Amino acid sequence: MKKTDNLYTNYSNRAIAKNTLFNLLGNVAPMLVALFFIPPLIKGLGVERFGILSIAWMIIGYFSLFDFGIGRGLTKIIAERIGLNQTDQISKIFWTSLFLMMSISLLIAIILLFFITSLTEIFNISEHLKQESEYIFYILALSIPLVTTMAGLKGVLEAYQKFAVINIMKTFLGILTFLGPLIVLIITNSLFWIVVFLIFTRVIIWMLYLIQCLNANKSIRKEIKIDFNSVRPVLRFSIWITVANIFVPFMFYSDRFLIGALISAAAITYYVTPYEVITKLMLIPDALSGVLFPVFSASFLSKPDIAKKIFLRGAKFIFLILYPIVFLVTTFSFEGIEFWLGEKFAQTSSFILQLLAVGVMMNCISLIPTNFFQGIGKPKIPTIIILIELPFYLSGMWFAIDYAGINGAAMAFMIAATMNVLILYITLYKLYSIRFNSTTKELSIIPLIIFLAVTFLLSDVYLKIIVALCFFIVYPIITWKFFISTEEKLFIVSKLRLKFR
């Protein structure tokens, strides 16, 4: 059997945990680098020039959406072919998909070139920086094929479980995104050359991604063939991913637009600040779901029971990891914000942070079923659910903000996220009979819900500390007794014995 055929024969806890850790480090490292390098960048460039650089970063990030879901589709279809030992078909799928992404993105880049001048007006750039900014936007537009095809190459490597390689390059790119401009500033403060450096680093990473893809499957290097029939499954899949990529961000950002329209721009600050902090929790399920997606794709057709077991385990551990973090946030939300931003900010935003924390936890839990549906080739199910929920969410958010201000917005967010989770898991049960089938596990959630609800009622800091201490005594007992299976207990105990031997 070929090496590629063995990729998905062992769905071990260790492999999933290791790849999840790689993804998590790949997400967190660039964020930490940004915290360190942004202050000297602002000092070196000035406020407006740094603002333009931020726009460049944002545009480069959003260009990855122009792959129209083909990158995600490549991960799914190639992982599926590996799981079915049909690796001889991968070469033409790879080259045809890459050709399609390059062609579509090049067309979009050419169209955008005609609208570059308008961008400087949209962003209200000062007159003395307009010419330089136009040159920057021209370069960024021409980089669209580079960024979109890079998403496709990354998707292929994910199918081959090359998460260590992906995240090493992702971390390297993240560091250069912030360190690069500082290096260029030593020579010149020209934004043009800074952006040229950013694009150049992406060219290097693109080439490294391509080399890794060629090494993952030798037939890709030997057989360069375009066959549009081979990518029909990719395109059928990517259409639904594209629809989701359009409407999900619109749904997530609609609350701040409605707050600005119905209340004020100042109110957005009190809502968005805790929102931006608490949504960093999404890094945890993002890291795990990125690993599980190709596993679901490879295993469901040949070993559906294993795919379901891995799904249940992933959903369970996301909840077990996030719950104590959210508990601490909801308990000490006022004290945390007061320490960070002052008492006035805490009085306005602490309750909002509590509601958003619960809502974000629900969104984190929903990522696993969403990735399961996408991984097994049913991306239309979560997309249709979102499309059905959207008008109810917008109308509910509008009413909540109009009636209760930014507290209402946070409440609407939490309720909508909870309803979305319930709908996804009910759908999973109805279509695939997937459920947490232990009554004791379901009953053990009750004290956890009570603990979380109590934190909303506490005001005295000493009482909060007592409740938190009680929680951290009870939580490990409940978790070990009711949520950790015998197989998982044996695995954990064996690892601890090895560690302390």
Residue pairs with C-beta under 8 A, 6 or more apart in sequence:
1 85
2 87
4 82
4 87
4 160
4 216
4 217
5 82
5 85
5 87
7 82
7 160
7 161
7 298
8 79
8 82
8 83
8 295
8 298
8 299
11 295
11 299
11 306
11 310
13 313
13 488
13 491
15 161
16 288
16 291
16 292
16 295
16 310
16 314
19 161
19 163
19 164
19 291
20 287
20 288
20 291
21 287
22 163
22 164
22 166
22 167
23 163
23 167
23 286
23 287
23 288
23 290
23 291
24 283
24 284
24 287
25 167
25 171
26 166
26 167
26 168
26 170
26 171
26 174
26 287
27 283
27 286
27 287
28 283
29 171
29 174
29 175
30 170
30 171
30 173
30 174
30 175
30 177
30 178
31 174
31 280
33 174
33 175
33 178
33 179
34 174
34 178
36 178
37 178
37 179
37 182
38 178
40 182
41 50
41 53
41 178
41 181
41 182
41 185
42 50
44 182
44 185
44 189
45 53
45 181
45 185
45 189
45 191
48 125
48 126
48 129
49 129
49 189
49 191
52 123
52 125
52 129
52 133
52 136
52 191
53 181
53 191
53 194
53 195
55 123
56 136
56 140
56 191
56 195
56 198
57 177
59 137
59 140
60 140
60 143
60 147
60 198
60 202
63 105
63 140
63 143
63 144
63 147
63 148
64 71
64 147
64 148
64 150
64 151
65 245
66 104
66 105
66 108
66 144
66 147
66 148
67 101
67 105
67 148
67 149
67 151
67 152
68 101
68 104
68 238
68 239
68 241
68 242
69 237
69 238
69 239
69 240
69 241
69 242
69 244
69 245
70 97
70 100
70 101
70 151
70 152
70 155
70 234
70 235
70 238
71 101
71 148
71 151
71 152
71 154
71 155
72 155
72 237
72 238
72 241
72 293
72 374
73 97
73 155
73 233
73 234
73 235
73 237
73 238
73 241
74 93
74 94
74 97
74 152
74 155
74 156
74 159
74 234
75 155
75 156
75 158
75 159
75 293
75 294
75 297
76 159
76 234
76 237
76 293
76 294
76 297
76 374
76 375
76 377
77 93
77 233
77 234
77 237
77 297
78 90
78 93
78 94
78 155
78 156
78 159
78 160
79 158
79 159
79 293
79 294
79 295
79 297
79 298
79 375
80 297
80 298
80 301
80 377
81 87
81 89
81 90
81 93
82 90
82 159
82 160
82 298
83 297
83 298
83 299
83 301
83 302
84 301
84 302
87 217
87 219
88 219
89 230
90 217
90 219
90 220
91 217
91 219
91 220
91 222
91 223
91 224
91 225
92 223
92 225
92 226
92 227
92 230
93 230
93 231
93 234
94 156
94 213
94 217
94 220
95 220
95 224
95 225
95 226
96 225
96 226
96 227
96 228
96 230
96 231
97 152
97 231
97 234
98 149
98 152
98 153
99 226
100 231
101 145
101 148
101 149
101 151
101 152
102 145
102 148
102 149
104 148
105 144
105 145
105 147
105 148
105 149
106 144
106 145
108 144
109 141
109 142
109 143
109 144
109 145
112 141
112 144
113 138
113 141
113 142
116 134
116 137
116 138
116 141
117 134
119 133
119 134
119 137
120 130
120 133
120 134
120 137
123 133
125 133
129 191
132 190
132 191
132 192
133 191
135 192
136 191
136 192
136 195
139 192
139 195
139 196
139 199
140 195
140 199
143 199
143 202
146 199
146 202
146 203
146 206
147 202
149 206
150 202
150 205
150 206
150 209
153 206
153 209
153 210
153 212
153 213
154 166
154 209
156 213
156 216
157 165
157 166
157 209
157 212
157 213
157 216
158 166
158 290
158 293
158 294
159 294
159 297
160 216
160 217
161 294
162 212
162 216
163 290
163 291
165 212
169 205
169 208
169 209
172 205
173 201
173 202
173 205
176 198
176 201
177 198
177 201
180 194
180 197
180 198
180 201
181 194
181 197
181 198
183 197
184 190
184 193
184 194
184 197
185 194
187 193
213 220
214 220
214 221
233 377
237 374
237 377
237 379
240 379
240 380
240 383
241 374
241 379
241 383
243 383
243 387
244 379
244 382
244 383
244 386
247 383
247 386
247 387
247 390
248 386
250 390
251 386
251 389
251 390
251 393
251 394
254 393
254 394
254 397
255 271
255 397
255 401
255 409
255 412
255 413
256 268
256 271
256 272
258 394
258 397
258 398
258 401
258 409
259 267
259 268
259 271
259 401
259 406
259 409
260 267
260 268
262 398
262 401
262 402
263 401
263 405
263 406
267 405
267 406
270 345
270 348
270 349
270 352
270 406
271 349
271 352
271 406
271 409
271 410
273 341
273 345
273 349
274 333
274 337
274 349
274 352
274 353
274 356
275 352
275 356
277 353
278 329
278 353
278 356
278 357
278 360
279 360
281 322
281 325
281 326
281 360
281 361
281 364
282 360
282 363
282 364
282 367
284 318
284 321
284 322
284 364
285 318
285 322
285 364
285 365
285 367
285 368
286 367
288 314
288 317
288 318
288 368
289 314
289 367
289 368
289 370
289 371
292 310
292 311
292 314
292 368
292 371
292 372
292 375
293 371
293 374
293 375
294 375
295 307
295 310
295 375
296 307
296 310
296 311
296 371
296 372
296 374
296 375
296 376
297 375
297 376
297 377
299 306
299 307
299 310
300 307
300 375
300 376
300 377
307 372
307 375
307 376
308 432
308 434
311 368
311 369
311 372
311 434
312 434
312 436
313 488
314 368
315 365
315 368
315 369
316 436
316 483
318 364
318 365
318 367
318 368
319 361
319 365
320 479
320 483
322 361
322 364
322 365
323 361
323 448
323 452
323 475
324 471
324 472
324 475
326 357
326 358
326 360
326 361
326 452
327 451
327 452
327 455
327 468
327 471
327 475
328 468
329 336
329 353
329 354
329 357
330 353
330 354
330 357
330 358
330 452
330 455
330 456
331 455
331 458
331 464
331 467
331 468
332 464
332 468
333 346
333 350
333 351
333 353
333 354
333 357
334 346
334 347
334 350
334 459
335 346
335 461
335 464
336 353
337 345
337 346
337 349
337 350
337 353
338 345
338 346
338 350
341 349
348 406
351 407
351 410
351 456
352 406
352 407
352 409
352 410
354 455
354 456
355 407
355 410
355 411
355 413
355 414
356 410
356 413
356 414
358 414
358 417
358 418
358 452
359 410
359 413
359 414
359 415
359 416
359 417
359 418
360 417
362 414
362 417
362 418
362 420
362 421
363 417
363 420
365 421
366 417
366 420
366 421
366 424
369 382
369 424
369 425
369 427
369 428
370 382
370 424
372 428
373 379
373 381
373 382
374 382
381 427
381 431
382 424
385 420
385 423
385 424
385 427
389 416
389 419
389 420
389 423
392 416
393 412
393 416
396 412
396 415
396 416
397 409
397 412
397 413
397 416
399 408
399 412
400 408
400 409
400 411
400 412
401 408
401 409
401 412
402 408
404 411
425 435
428 434
428 435
429 435
436 442
438 482
440 482
441 482
441 483
444 478
444 481
444 482
444 483
447 474
447 478
448 475
448 478
451 467
451 471
451 474
451 475
454 467
455 464
455 467
458 464
458 467
480 489
484 492
